[in-house]
């Protein structure tokens, strides 16, 4: 499903790029407005929409829809991206749940007690005659 929508999305994108490049832009008539033509506005009068612009709008709507569907599918499609991650998920058994200690236990364990004496004992005094 995801792959089919992705392929359709790519086909729509390439077709949309081609349709936009085929169309005659508004800026191409700017030279006519500055003396060489009889245009009433700077960029020329815009007549009814052509067949290419209608098809372009249709493909743009399709591109928008496939983009939204792909975004929703990508959000719910959660698999490990690495072979190492996949191996770790398959080989590790689930860890047993440990009981959480009470706050009284954690504070008594967190308070340090007296440190054990690890200094060596002084040597005995020498025997005097």
NUMI-470324 format. One record per residue: residue number from 1; x, y, z of N, C-alpha, C in turn. Coordinates in nm, 3 decimals. Layout:
<recs>
    k      n.x      n.y      n.z     ca.x     ca.y     ca.z      c.x      c.y      c.z
  NUM        X        Y        Z        X        Y        Z        X        Y        Z
...
</recs>
This chain:
<recs>
    k      n.x      n.y      n.z     ca.x     ca.y     ca.z      c.x      c.y      c.z
    1    0.082   -0.118    0.000    0.000    0.000    0.000    0.087    0.125    0.000
    2    0.183    0.127    0.093    0.271    0.243    0.105    0.353    0.261   -0.023
    3    0.403    0.152   -0.077    0.485    0.159   -0.198    0.403    0.206   -0.318
    4    0.281    0.161   -0.331    0.196    0.202   -0.442    0.166    0.352   -0.436
    5    0.138    0.402   -0.316    0.110    0.546   -0.303    0.236    0.626   -0.328
    6    0.350    0.575   -0.285    0.477    0.645   -0.309    0.509    0.652   -0.458
    7    0.485    0.545   -0.531    0.508    0.545   -0.676    0.412    0.642   -0.745
    8    0.286    0.642   -0.705    0.189    0.736   -0.762    0.229    0.879   -0.731
    9    0.279    0.904   -0.612    0.324    1.037   -0.572    0.439    1.085   -0.660
   10    0.533    0.997   -0.686    0.647    1.034   -0.771    0.603    1.060   -0.916
   11    0.512    0.980   -0.967    0.462    1.000   -1.104    0.388    1.134   -1.112
   12    0.305    1.163   -1.012    0.233    1.291   -1.010    0.331    1.408   -1.002
   13    0.435    1.394   -0.921    0.533    1.502   -0.907    0.605    1.530   -1.038
   14    0.650    1.427   -1.106    0.721    1.446   -1.233    0.627    1.505   -1.338
   15    0.502    1.458   -1.343    0.404    1.511   -1.438    0.373    1.657   -1.408
   16    0.362    1.690   -1.282    0.333    1.827   -1.242    0.447    1.921   -1.280
   17    0.569    1.876   -1.264    0.684    1.957   -1.306    0.680    1.981   -1.457
   18    0.652    1.876   -1.532    0.643    1.891   -1.678    0.531    1.985   -1.720
   19    0.415    1.977   -1.656    0.303    2.064   -1.691    0.334    2.211   -1.660
   20    0.399    2.235   -1.549    0.434    2.373   -1.514    0.535    2.430   -1.613
   21    0.629    2.348   -1.654    0.730    2.397   -1.750    0.672    2.418   -1.890
   22    0.567    2.347   -1.925    0.506    2.364   -2.057    0.422    2.491   -2.070
   23    0.373    2.543   -1.959    0.280    2.655   -1.965    0.350    2.787   -1.996
   24    0.273    2.874   -2.053    0.319    3.007   -2.087    0.301    3.096   -1.964
   25    0.408    3.156   -1.914    0.402    3.234   -1.793    0.341    3.372   -1.814
   26    0.295    3.431   -1.703    0.239    3.566   -1.709    0.348    3.669   -1.740
   27    0.466    3.648   -1.694    0.574    3.744   -1.714    0.622    3.753   -1.856
   28    0.584    3.661   -1.942    0.630    3.664   -2.081    0.567    3.779   -2.158
   29    0.454    3.829   -2.113    0.387    3.940   -2.181    0.427    4.075   -2.125
   30    0.522    4.082   -2.037    0.561    4.209   -1.976    0.620    4.305   -2.079
   31    0.687    4.253   -2.179    0.745    4.339   -2.284    0.637    4.409   -2.364
   32    0.524    4.345   -2.380    0.414    4.406   -2.456    0.355    4.524   -2.380
   33    0.361    4.521   -2.250    0.302    4.628   -2.170    0.388    4.754   -2.174
   34    0.513    4.742   -2.205    0.602    4.859   -2.203    0.630    4.912   -2.342
   35    0.533    4.912   -2.426    0.548    4.983   -2.552    0.529    4.904   -2.678
   36    0.548    4.775   -2.676    0.539    4.704   -2.803    0.405    4.639   -2.826
   37    0.316    4.643   -2.731    0.188    4.577   -2.749    0.074    4.665   -2.703
   38   -0.047    4.619   -2.721   -0.165    4.695   -2.681   -0.231    4.629   -2.562
   39   -0.156    4.611   -2.455   -0.209    4.544   -2.336   -0.262    4.648   -2.239
   40   -0.370    4.617   -2.169   -0.430    4.711   -2.076   -0.363    4.708   -1.939
   41   -0.298    4.599   -1.903   -0.232    4.589   -1.773   -0.087    4.555   -1.793
   42   -0.011    4.558   -1.684    0.133    4.532   -1.693    0.160    4.391   -1.742
   43    0.089    4.291   -1.688    0.116    4.152   -1.725    0.015    4.097   -1.824
   44   -0.063    4.178   -1.885   -0.155    4.131   -1.987   -0.287    4.085   -1.929
   45   -0.385    4.082   -2.013   -0.517    4.038   -1.970   -0.518    3.886   -1.961
   46   -0.580    3.837   -1.857   -0.586    3.692   -1.837   -0.724    3.645   -1.878
   47   -0.729    3.563   -1.977   -0.856    3.511   -2.025   -0.901    3.392   -1.944
   48   -0.983    3.311   -2.003   -1.030    3.192   -1.933   -0.914    3.095   -1.916
   49   -0.926    3.008   -1.817   -0.817    2.914   -1.790   -0.806    2.813   -1.903
   50   -0.685    2.780   -1.935   -0.660    2.686   -2.044   -0.669    2.541   -1.993
   51   -0.664    2.451   -2.087   -0.670    2.308   -2.054   -0.550    2.269   -1.968
   52   -0.431    2.324   -2.000   -0.311    2.290   -1.924   -0.322    2.337   -1.779
   53   -0.378    2.453   -1.756   -0.388    2.503   -1.618   -0.490    2.421   -1.538
   54   -0.596    2.373   -1.603   -0.693    2.288   -1.533   -0.630    2.154   -1.495
   55   -0.555    2.096   -1.588   -0.488    1.969   -1.560   -0.381    1.988   -1.451
   56   -0.313    2.102   -1.455   -0.212    2.132   -1.353   -0.276    2.141   -1.215
   57   -0.391    2.205   -1.206   -0.461    2.215   -1.078   -0.505    2.077   -1.029
   58   -0.547    1.992   -1.121   -0.588    1.856   -1.084   -0.469    1.776   -1.030
   59   -0.356    1.785   -1.097   -0.237    1.714   -1.051   -0.183    1.774   -0.921
   60   -0.197    1.904   -0.903   -0.153    1.966   -0.777   -0.238    1.916   -0.661
   61   -0.368    1.901   -0.683   -0.455    1.847   -0.578   -0.419    1.701   -0.547
   62   -0.388    1.624   -0.650   -0.345    1.485   -0.629   -0.213    1.478   -0.554
   63   -0.121    1.568   -0.585    0.008    1.573   -0.515   -0.013    1.607   -0.368
   64   -0.102    1.701   -0.341   -0.132    1.739   -0.204   -0.192    1.621   -0.127
   65   -0.286    1.552   -0.187   -0.351    1.439   -0.120   -0.253    1.324   -0.094
   66   -0.171    1.291   -0.193   -0.075    1.181   -0.171    0.029    1.220   -0.068
   67    0.064    1.348   -0.061    0.158    1.393    0.042    0.100    1.373    0.181
   68   -0.027    1.408    0.199   -0.090    1.390    0.330   -0.102    1.242    0.367
   69   -0.139    1.159    0.271   -0.153    1.015    0.299   -0.018    0.954    0.334
   70    0.087    0.992    0.262    0.220    0.939    0.291    0.269    0.985    0.428
   71    0.238    1.108    0.465    0.278    1.157    0.597    0.206    1.081    0.709
   72    0.078    1.052    0.689    0.004    0.976    0.790    0.055    0.833    0.799
   73    0.084    0.772    0.685    0.135    0.635    0.687    0.275    0.628    0.746
   74    0.356    0.728    0.721    0.493    0.728    0.775    0.491    0.744    0.926
   75    0.391    0.815    0.979    0.381    0.831    1.123    0.342    0.703    1.194
   76    0.265    0.618    1.129    0.221    0.494    1.192    0.307    0.375    1.152
   77    0.397    0.391    1.061    0.481    0.283    1.009    0.614    0.287    1.083
   78    0.621    0.219    1.198    0.741    0.224    1.282    0.810    0.089    1.282
   79    0.917    0.077    1.208    1.000   -0.041    1.211    1.144    0.005    1.229
   80    1.228   -0.082    1.286    1.369   -0.043    1.301    1.432   -0.018    1.165
   81    1.516    0.082    1.159    1.580    0.118    1.033    1.715    0.049    1.015
   82    1.768   -0.010    1.119    1.900   -0.069    1.113    1.891   -0.220    1.135
   83    1.981   -0.293    1.072    1.986   -0.437    1.091    2.026   -0.468    1.235
   84    2.110   -0.386    1.294    2.152   -0.406    1.432    2.033   -0.392    1.526
   85    1.948   -0.291    1.502    1.829   -0.272    1.584    1.733   -0.389    1.572
   86    1.717   -0.441    1.452    1.628   -0.556    1.432    1.680   -0.679    1.505
   87    1.811   -0.701    1.499    1.870   -0.816    1.568    1.858   -0.804    1.718
   88    1.875   -0.683    1.770    1.865   -0.663    1.915    1.722   -0.687    1.963
   89    1.624   -0.647    1.885    1.485   -0.667    1.924    1.448   -0.815    1.922
   90    1.503   -0.891    1.829    1.466   -1.031    1.817    1.538   -1.118    1.918
   91    1.661   -1.084    1.957    1.739   -1.172    2.042    1.720   -1.146    2.191
   92    1.682   -1.025    2.231    1.669   -0.994    2.373    1.532   -1.036    2.425
   93    1.532   -1.117    2.534    1.403   -1.146    2.597    1.356   -1.023    2.673
   94    1.228   -1.012    2.698    1.181   -0.894    2.771    1.237   -0.893    2.913
   95    1.279   -0.778    2.958    1.337   -0.764    3.091    1.226   -0.775    3.196
   96    1.254   -0.846    3.307    1.150   -0.856    3.411    1.131   -0.720    3.478
   97    1.009   -0.694    3.514    0.978   -0.567    3.578    1.018   -0.575    3.724
   98    1.091   -0.476    3.770    1.131   -0.472    3.909    1.037   -0.382    3.986
   99    1.021   -0.416    4.114    0.935   -0.335    4.198    1.007   -0.207    4.235
  100    0.936   -0.098    4.229    0.996    0.030    4.264    1.005    0.041    4.415
  101    1.119    0.086    4.469    1.131    0.100    4.614    1.047    0.217    4.664
  102    1.009    0.208    4.790    0.931    0.316    4.849    1.023    0.436    4.872
  103    0.967    0.556    4.889    1.052    0.674    4.913    1.136    0.661    5.039
  104    1.087    0.592    5.142    1.165    0.575    5.265    1.289    0.491    5.239
  105    1.276    0.387    5.155    1.390    0.302    5.124    1.493    0.378    5.043
  106    1.448    0.459    4.949    1.543    0.530    4.865    1.618    0.635    4.942
  107    1.555    0.703    5.039    1.626    0.806    5.113    1.724    0.743    5.211
  108    1.688    0.628    5.272    1.782    0.565    5.365    1.902    0.508    5.290
  109    1.882    0.463    5.168    1.994    0.412    5.088    2.077    0.525    5.031
  110    2.015    0.639    5.011    2.086    0.749    4.949    2.175    0.822    5.049
  111    2.140    0.818    5.180    2.221    0.888    5.279    2.347    0.808    5.307
  112    2.461    0.872    5.297    2.585    0.796    5.321    2.607    0.776    5.471
  113    2.652    0.659    5.505    2.686    0.629    5.644    2.834    0.656    5.665
  114    2.885    0.622    5.783    3.028    0.644    5.806    3.110    0.551    5.716
  115    3.213    0.607    5.662    3.298    0.530    5.571    3.380    0.430    5.652
  116    3.398    0.310    5.598    3.481    0.213    5.671    3.626    0.260    5.676
  117    3.692    0.229    5.786    3.831    0.270    5.806    3.922    0.177    5.727
  118    3.985    0.230    5.626    4.072    0.148    5.541    4.218    0.186    5.556
  119    4.251    0.274    5.654    4.391    0.313    5.671    4.464    0.199    5.743
  120    4.587    0.173    5.704    4.660    0.064    5.770    4.696    0.103    5.915
  121    4.704    0.005    5.998    4.741    0.028    6.139    4.887    0.069    6.147
  122    4.921    0.158    6.241    5.063    0.198    6.254    5.149    0.080    6.305
  123    5.273    0.076    6.265    5.359   -0.035    6.313    5.380   -0.027    6.464
  124    5.402   -0.139    6.528    5.423   -0.136    6.675    5.555   -0.066    6.707
  125    5.563   -0.003    6.826    5.687    0.066    6.864    5.802   -0.036    6.885
  126    5.924    0.008    6.855    6.036   -0.087    6.873    6.058   -0.117    7.023
  127    6.102   -0.237    7.049    6.132   -0.277    7.188    6.259   -0.208    7.234
  128    6.253   -0.144    7.349    6.374   -0.078    7.401    6.426   -0.157    7.522
  129    6.564   -0.177    7.544    6.619   -0.254    7.657    6.626   -0.179    7.785
</recs>
